[in-house]
Structures are given as C-alpha cells and as structure tokens.
Amino acid sequence: MQPDSDSNEAGYSSSPGSNRQDSSDDMKKVQRREKNRIAAQKSRQRQTQKADTLHVESENLERVNAALRREIRLLREEIKYLTYVLSSHQPACHLASQKIAITPPRPSSPRFQQ
C-alpha cells in the first residue's frame, strides 16, 4: 500500500452514505467556486466599465473647461477693448461733464404707500 493512496487496500471500507456525502460536498464546492468565479468576473467588468465611463466624462469635462477658458480670454479682451473705447470717448462726451440725477420712479400701488 502506498502512503499517499486513496484506496483502502487494507480491508477498511467506508460506508456508501459517506461516499455520497463527499460527492455532494465536492459538487457544492465546485458550484460555489463557479458561482464565485462568475461574480468576480462581473465585478471586474463593472469596475472596468466604471473606469471607462469616468475616463470619458473626464475627457468631456476637459473639453468644456478648455472652451470656457477660451471664452474667458475672449471676454477679457472685449473688456479691454470696450474700456479703451470708453476712455477715448470720455474727453469728447458732453454728457460726462454734466451731472444727471436719475431718481427711481415712486410706486403708485397702495401697498407701497405708508
């Protein structure tokens, strides 16, 4: 008899119910491992999908950010231009030397009267 042998050559036999139990336990282990393997595979797929989605969203936000930065630059250039136009117009403007008092209209509604 070999020391690592699974057979019972020495005349010891296991009961038939024990073999069925071992077989059932082995099947449960195989099924559990397969179920776990599938769950792990699905989890990895979800992680990959999430990473891909975040990457696409990041690229979109980078494009939006670049467009907004361009818009800010253009608006700042427009401010400079309009400030220049206003400053060059002020010396020639006859309204700039006059003080015009603008008073807001009084409400005519009774609920505004005290």
Helices and strands as residue ranges (DSSP letters): H 16-89, G 90-92, G 110-112
